[in-house]
Amino acid sequence: MISDVMRKNVENGSQIRAMFQMGKEMAKEFGEENVYDFSLGNPYTPVPEEFAQAVRDCLDEYSSTELHGYTDNRGYEDVRQAMADNLNKRFGSHYTADNIAMTVGAASGLNAILKTLLNPGEEVIVLCPYFTEYRNYIANYSGVLVEVKCDDNLMPDIADLQAKITAKTKCVIVNTPNNPSGAIYTDEVMKQMAATLEAKQKEFGTDIYIISDEPYRELVYDGAKNPFVPDYYKNTIVGYSFSKSMSIPGERMGYLAIGSDVADFEMMMAAVSTAIRILGPVNAPSLIQKAVAKCLDAQTDVGYYDENRKLLYGSLTEMGYECIKPQGAFYLMVKTPIEEAQFVELARNKYHILVVGTGSFGAPGYVRIAYCCSREKIERSLPAFENMAKELGL
Ligand SMILES: Cc1ncc(COP(=O)(O)O)c(C=O)c1O
């Protein structure tokens, strides 16, 4: 018999994955061209040629034992130094190889740092709306998830943050650009958040960390500037992933960056290294570590997502849908003029549009449209959105 906890996890499943599966079945039944699946945040744009070339170069340059053996749990030293140098060049930070741990994507980095930080019963604050998997990651280490609500612009409500911090608060997960809202936290919000956390650390005599989950750091539009969170708050742990910026989510590559001035830094880095080992990844994939280090400034075609964003936001707004204009990432949140679950069902069953309700992201009353897809799919879906808008009287 499997454990009760895992039984529950299996039974509750992931709404997003379930929708994605349904989309595949519907495509078989109704034809690929008649189904508009916007459920999953799977990158669509091409992998940069620099990455493919870097993989080929690595295979030529290194001996097989150098390239395919176990690495230090935190990754190759030269790779970690390359990550540090790149961050320092872009953000004026002062990282070295000792501040970096390579991870198996953002997901594994988040798990490693939560395992490192959490005693059972300690609280992790998430800012609505938030990536639903945080719930599972926090539960993995018997942490308690505490939601902080957002304002009408889907920015964190700082007064609510202030009210929710207790002596048991261990960390706050910040995700900007945000999944699912596409919001970029403003300078003002970051300053207020940092001041609040500083004051609460003093009040309770505790260390409160920000975990800055940044897989969408490079996906920003209209010249928006995404805040570099360690500039605002010293006790920040940066979690990064190459999944979206290089369109390589299957390669599972990311890193944690922890500044030397973060509270309990030495022990924290040692514990992260141990967590990577004992949670099972052991180390991030060795070949891909070397490959990304060779092309750190390479990016996928962010302009393509931007065009998708403009087309979808412009068209849906014109049809009468109330949309939150995304500034980053590749998701659009649309207000549901009827009950969220009803809207999701109507869209799927009658119009073959697959979108995810955002109640499980901590912001009910919207759906999330993942526009990391072909332009053609968006164009094809517009008549269906239009007919639905008419049925809803928009
Ligand atoms: C906000 C956020 N954090 C973390 C992840 C996990 O990313 P990775 O594939 O790098 O593990 C995702 C993936 O979609 C995400 O949207």
The ligand as a Gaussian input file, in Angstrom:
#p B3LYP/6-31G(d) Opt

LIG

0 1
 C        7.023000      30.137000     -11.216000
 C        7.676000      28.857000     -11.562000
 N        8.608000      28.356000     -10.737000
 C        9.229000      27.197000     -11.005000
 C        8.944000      26.476000     -12.141000
 C        9.665000      25.197000     -12.401000
 O       10.616000      25.393000     -13.405000
 P       11.666000      24.284000     -13.865000
 O       11.124000      23.654000     -15.093000
 O       12.910000      25.016000     -14.144000
 O       11.827000      23.311000     -12.760000
 C        7.970000      26.951000     -13.038000
 C        7.612000      26.179000     -14.244000
 O        6.714000      26.464000     -14.980000
 C        7.326000      28.161000     -12.740000
 O        6.379000      28.684000     -13.539000

